[in-house]
């Protein structure tokens, strides 16, 4: 229904922001990651998700489409509602969350308040195939989140057949791509050197 809302930040209270747009104050629940990017009096654009329930409606706001996408993935997991998803996004950077999911790292997920072992395992199980390795390490090496080149995907596949984990293979390939290597053979050669 809504994609984003632009407006002036009227107030910030805990993890709630009121955005004024055309004389209407929209109250949005946001993560700590989004709070870092906004301040009162500033005009911002927040991507939104509208939750409708029997007892009312709630708006959730995100400073980036990537954060909103991860939020939508999290709430697709059984037993993870919007408030828990927001708590996860507040407790972990997107890249750290993606890396934890790819590496079956329950301990990292369990550091988030409200996430127990069973919920962490369920998040990993249900989202592992939906997370791109690029999401896990792209932000760590300063690359913008964009699709992995086909040559890079091929190189990742070869490295995994050689025994590297998906995350390690992806990190090596991303470094090679960032350094300007283009063909699958060049990327693979550079990645093998570490």
C-alpha positions in Angstrom: 0.0 0.0 0.0 2.7 2.5 1.0 6.3 2.4 -0.4 7.8 5.4 1.4 6.9 8.6 3.2 8.8 11.8 2.9 8.4 14.4 5.6 9.9 16.5 8.4 10.8 14.7 11.6 8.6 16.3 14.3 9.7 14.1 17.2 11.8 11.1 18.2 10.8 8.9 21.2 12.6 5.7 21.9 12.2 3.8 18.7 9.2 5.9 17.4 9.4 8.7 15.0 6.7 11.2 14.0 7.0 12.3 10.4 4.9 15.3 9.2 3.7 15.1 5.6 1.0 17.4 4.2 -0.3 18.3 7.6 -0.5 14.7 8.8 1.8 13.3 11.5 2.7 9.7 10.7 4.0 7.7 13.7 6.5 5.1 12.6 8.3 2.5 14.6 12.0 2.3 13.6 15.2 0.4 14.3 18.3 1.9 15.9 20.0 1.7 12.5 17.3 4.1 11.1 17.4 6.4 14.2 21.1 7.0 13.5 20.2 8.6 10.2 17.5 11.0 11.3 17.2 14.0 13.6 14.3 16.3 14.6 13.6 19.1 12.1 15.3 17.2 9.3 13.3 16.2 6.2 13.8 12.5 5.5 12.4 9.7 3.3 11.6 6.5 5.1 10.5 3.2 3.4 7.5 1.9 5.2 5.6 -1.3 6.0 2.0 -1.1 7.2 0.9 -3.8 9.6 -2.8 -4.3 9.9 -4.3 -6.3 12.8 -7.7 -6.7 14.4 -6.7 -4.2 17.2 -5.2 -1.6 14.9 -2.6 -0.6 12.4 1.1 0.1 12.8 3.7 1.7 10.5 7.3 0.6 10.5 9.9 2.9 8.9 13.3 2.1 7.4 16.1 4.3 6.2 17.0 2.0 3.3 15.2 -0.5 1.0 17.7 -3.1 2.1 16.7 -2.8 5.7 13.0 -3.0 4.7 13.7 -6.1 2.6 15.5 -7.8 5.5 12.6 -6.8 7.8 10.1 -8.4 5.4 12.2 -11.6 5.3 12.4 -11.7 9.1 8.6 -11.4 9.6 8.1 -14.2 7.0 9.7 -16.6 9.6 7.2 -18.4 11.8 7.1 -16.9 15.3 8.9 -13.7 14.3 6.6 -10.7 14.4 7.4 -7.1 13.5 8.6 -6.1 16.9 11.0 -9.0 17.1 12.2 -8.2 13.6 12.8 -4.6 14.5 14.7 -5.7 17.6 16.9 -7.9 15.4 17.6 -5.0 13.0 18.4 -2.8 16.0 20.8 -5.3 17.5 22.7 -6.3 14.4 24.1 -4.6 11.2 22.5 -5.9 8.1 25.8 -7.4 6.9 26.4 -9.1 10.3 22.8 -10.5 10.3 23.2 -11.9 6.8 26.6 -13.4 7.7 25.2 -15.0 10.8 22.4 -16.6 8.8 24.8 -17.9 6.1 27.2 -19.3 8.7 24.5 -20.9 10.9 25.7 -18.7 13.7 22.9 -19.0 16.3 25.1 -17.3 19.0 25.2 -14.0 17.1 21.4 -14.0 16.6 20.9 -14.9 20.3 22.8 -11.8 21.4 19.6 -9.9 20.3 17.2 -9.3 23.1 14.1 -11.6 22.7 15.8 -14.2 20.4 16.3 -17.6 21.9 18.0 -20.6 20.4 14.8 -22.0 18.7 14.0 -18.7 17.1 17.6 -18.2 16.0 17.6 -21.7 14.4 14.3 -21.0 12.7 15.5 -17.7 11.2 18.6 -19.5 9.9 16.7 -22.4 8.5 14.0 -20.3 6.8 16.2 -17.5 5.5 19.5 -19.2 4.5 18.4 -19.7 0.9 17.0 -16.2 0.6 20.2 -14.4 1.7 22.8 -13.5 -1.0 26.4 -14.0 0.1 27.0 -10.5 -1.2 24.7 -9.1 1.5 26.9 -10.7 4.1 30.2 -9.3 3.0 29.5 -6.5 0.5 29.0 -3.9 3.2 32.0 -5.1 5.1 34.4 -4.2 2.3 32.7 -1.0 1.4 30.9 -2.1 -1.8 27.5 -0.9 -2.7 24.9 -3.6 -2.6 24.4 -4.7 -6.2 24.0 -8.0 -8.0 27.1 -10.2 -8.0 28.6 -10.5 -11.6 28.0 -13.9 -13.2 31.8 -14.4 -13.3 31.9 -13.8 -9.5 29.1 -16.4 -8.9 31.0 -18.9 -11.0 34.2 -18.3 -9.0 32.3 -18.7 -5.7 31.0 -22.0 -6.9 34.5 -23.3 -7.8 35.9 -22.1 -4.5 33.1 -23.9 -2.6 33.9 -27.1 -4.4 37.5 -26.7 -3.2 36.2 -26.7 0.4 35.8 -23.0 1.2 32.6 -21.9 3.1 30.1 -19.9 1.1 30.9 -16.8 3.1 34.7 -17.1 2.8 34.5 -17.8 -0.9 32.2 -14.8 -1.4 34.4 -12.5 0.6 37.5 -13.5 -1.4 35.6 -13.0 -4.7 34.2 -9.6 -3.7 37.7 -8.4 -2.8 38.9 -9.5 -6.2 36.0 -7.8 -8.0 36.6 -4.6 -6.0 40.3 -4.7 -7.0 39.2 -4.7 -10.7 39.5 -8.3 -11.7 36.8 -9.1 -14.3 37.0 -12.5 -15.9 36.0 -15.6 -13.9 39.6 -16.9 -14.3 41.2 -13.7 -13.0 38.8 -13.5 -10.1 39.4 -17.1 -9.2 43.1 -16.7 -9.4 43.1 -13.7 -7.2 40.6 -15.3 -4.7 42.8 -18.4 -4.4 45.8 -16.3 -3.4 43.6 -14.9 -0.6 
